[in-house]
Amino acid sequence: MTHVIHRHLHSMPPTAVGGEGMVLRDADGRDYIDACGGAAVSCLGHNHPDVRAAMHAQIDALAYAHTSFFTTQPAEALADQLARTAPPGVDRVYFVSGGSEAIEAALKLARQYFVEIGEPERSVFIARRQSYHGNTLGALAVGGNEPRRAVYAPLLIEVTHVSPCYAYRDQAPGELPEAYAARLAAELEATIQACGPKRVIAFVAETVGGATQGATTSPPGYYRAVREICDRHGVLLILDEVMSGMGRTGTLHACEQEGIVPDLMTIAKGLGGGFQPIGAVLARGELVSAISAGSGFFKHGHTYLGHAVACAAGLAVQQVIERDGLLLNVQLKGRSFERLMREQFANHPHVGDIRGRGLFWAVELVQDRGTKAPFDPAAKLHARVKRECMARGLMTYPMPGTIDGRRGDHILLAPPFIVEDSHLELIVDRMHGAIDAAIASLD
Ligand SMILES: Cc1ncc(COP(=O)(O)O)c(C=O)c1O
């Protein structure tokens, strides 16, 4: 019997014992091509020699020093690297140990900023339905995944949710993308008005939708309109790039492709590539200066902030991405991946939508391509697809509840940036086989 509380209490996952590049190996010697980086984490694949060396060197020098006593060289160097490569004006970095912690810190920093500048009446966040921002209570509250929130609803801070960007189902027939963007922006504006513009702290959104909805991109002009509305009302814009950031969509930050700069941005998964648990909040200098000019102390903190080995790993990951020109690879291989999927599934009766950017993609499965009717949620198609993929030596990230938290299934794909065309062909072939087998098993 296992003493670990696993995610699913009725099943035991295989034991991972090793990995190299695109492949993970289990204790029975079975290999799995990693087409999803776990949860869009392993951007350099597994066991990268340069990251390993940087971690070993840091462990030999110093593993840990509490941030209330010391700073460390890797924390300073990683912050310098992140500030140098961040959008203009975003030059302060708060290190944490993962995505949820990054969101908690961003929410608190935003709230404290307003208290410090004399606007304590701001206490409301606006976020989007069908979003995912993490599982701690603040992150869960801003998240818009209803089934995940339901059990904890009485414990959550009040957040108002607006529509996500979901062109496949929500853009009306005949509606131009720009008009769809304007409609979504108008909804945000109306929601800010309804909350009372002086009461809103921030609008929180995943730049590209991730775990809950599957790689949903925004229509052209959406984020520029959002930025303008937030500015007009003095509302901060927090972009959650925990999953979609750090190169995943082909630029270091996903917001670069939207032509806007957020006030706060959260990053995590691709920051450390899974070699160490690390996340961060990137903040516009002005926000931190306001706190500095006021109380001089951000009322937050965790024991492992800026952990030296985690920062050394994150720095090594970011240096490898820069040195090896991997963002270009994300763009090029992303195009190959899209082409392969569109060819392979062009006539597939159950592949309703293929969407994404860079090496961040999702395939939405439907019972009927014409009506876009989803499969019966009770059939748990997503779980069947995952099982069939694993049986074929392929890791993908299938999720349920694509449409409203309950209905709909999609498969999220986020291969490492080192992926080659030969891997992509195998991934698409195996995924096709797994989808067909999973659907056949419903009969
Ligand atoms: C956009 C986004 N934000 C936050 C999180 C939470 O990150 P973590 O699981 O590291 O706490 C996730 C995790 O999937 C995510 O995708």
The ligand as an ORCA input file, in Angstrom:
! r2SCAN-3c Opt
* xyz 0 1
  C      -2.219     29.717    -15.735
  C      -1.880     29.017    -14.460
  N      -1.778     29.714    -13.325
  C      -1.455     29.146    -12.157
  C      -1.227     27.778    -12.089
  C      -0.876     27.160    -10.773
  O       0.449     26.753    -10.772
  P       0.971     25.675     -9.720
  O       0.304     24.386    -10.063
  O       2.458     25.671     -9.939
  O       0.610     26.168     -8.367
  C      -1.331     27.005    -13.247
  C      -1.119     25.550    -13.199
  O      -1.464     24.813    -14.093
  C      -1.670     27.632    -14.463
  O      -1.794     26.939    -15.595
*
